[in-house]
């Protein structure tokens, strides 16, 4: 999965779990259309039902035909830059222990040093596989294949 790719979902729930990703919206939509057309021709076909599960995160529990799916674009969640907050928390903790003698502790951290700390934290997260693997889905659209001319019920 990469930033900007497209994926499909069988419902408009917040959770998108499909395991197939597409480089273009058109590619994703065409795949969804083909998949539903194939399923609707034979709702008993196990291979097609498995594709619904993998590609649309859709679990058909009866043999009803399906006409609607959703398409959306992946937006990866970035690693947050919380170094300002971290430095502030450290300074407050030292001040709580040492009192007024530590009121200006870490007030003189330069932007260059703060960026260095952010880089170190990000590098640590990357090396130990703590970068976010979750993502958002933006630009969600509903596709109803009954509205397409080439599809016949």
Secondary structure, DSSP 8 states (H G I E B T S, - for coil): --TT-EEEESS-SS-------BSSHHHHHHHHHHHHHHHHH-TT-HHHHHHHHHHH-----SS----EEEEEEEEE------HHHHHHHHHHHHHHHHGGGGTTTTTT--HHHHHHHHHHHHHHHHHTT-S---EEEEEEEEEEGGGSTT---
